[in-house]
């Protein structure tokens, strides 16, 4: 299955470089580009890609607001990967909180770029789990009291959430817990439902901000 991608960056040279890398890979297709956040929203609505590579700082509408608008207005929105210059950036964390499925550094090599797109498209693991933890620790808005969903998690679901936060894939979680992949998928789905989150990244962010991960 071909992964359809939209590139959103205000620098033409960056978009050109990304396009060259991605289109050279089998199963990846760049279907559109945008130079501003507002244009990104329009292009994504028109083309319905699977993945968007979104610059966090753009004219008119930044990557955070564009991410929010895309996720709020499309019934089946794409996975969004924020592309940024700096890893330890409050803007990156806000983009993750807004619904981005991960982030990628602009200095990343071609292999890392391609791997990130494939990983996010399949949503089977967490991009850069250590970096997400660092961002949550520095910029997270820890709640005074744990939200109600924490008490509703079963023991198995709690274990799955912690392993998700560690960046394990479903197959790796299954091996660690001694269960089948289908069972893990069921637990992951339950975690997303109980945390009211769209994907693994938002579930993990919610876990850190709930204080759920404080002992990990």
Secondary structure, DSSP 4 states (H G I P E B T S, - for coil): -PEEEEEE-S-HHHHHHHHHHHHTSTTEEEEEEESSHHHHHHHHHHH--SEEEEESS-SSS-HHHHHHHHHHH-TTPPEEEEEES-SS-HHHHHHHHHT--EEEETT--HHHHHHHHHHHHHT-S-TTHHHHHHHHHHH----SS--HHHHH--HHHHHHHHHHHTT--HHHHHHHHTS-HHHHHHHHHHHHHHHT-SSHHHHHHHHHHTTTTTT-
